[in-house]
Amino acid sequence: MAKISPIQFFRQVKQEVKKVSWPTRKEVIQTSMMVIVIVAIAATFFFFVDQILGWVVKLVFGLGV
């Protein structure tokens, strides 16, 4: 592989960055909100599963319910 100078490298990086299709502000907000909602749903689900499993373990081992 041919060695290139740091200046050439940064020029090529600049050219490639210009080709990137950046999301619009609206798209960023929508996808961010979707992630927040899904994380909240998953956190709630796992909280309740953890509570139920903890209750079952206490019941099985007789640690006082």
Secondary structure in CASP SS format (residue, H / E / C, confidence):
PFRMAT SS
TARGET T0000
AUTHOR 0000-0000-0000
METHOD secondary structure of the structure
MODEL  1
M C 1.00
A C 1.00
K C 1.00
I C 1.00
S C 1.00
P H 1.00
I H 1.00
Q H 1.00
F H 1.00
F H 1.00
R H 1.00
Q H 1.00
V H 1.00
K H 1.00
Q H 1.00
E H 1.00
V H 1.00
K H 1.00
K H 1.00
V C 1.00
S C 1.00
W C 1.00
P C 1.00
T C 1.00
R H 1.00
K H 1.00
E H 1.00
V H 1.00
I H 1.00
Q H 1.00
T H 1.00
S H 1.00
M H 1.00
M H 1.00
V H 1.00
I H 1.00
V H 1.00
I H 1.00
V H 1.00
A H 1.00
I H 1.00
A H 1.00
A H 1.00
T H 1.00
F H 1.00
F H 1.00
F H 1.00
F H 1.00
V H 1.00
D H 1.00
Q H 1.00
I H 1.00
L H 1.00
G H 1.00
W H 1.00
V H 1.00
V H 1.00
K H 1.00
L H 1.00
V H 1.00
F H 1.00
G C 1.00
L C 1.00
G C 1.00
V C 1.00
END
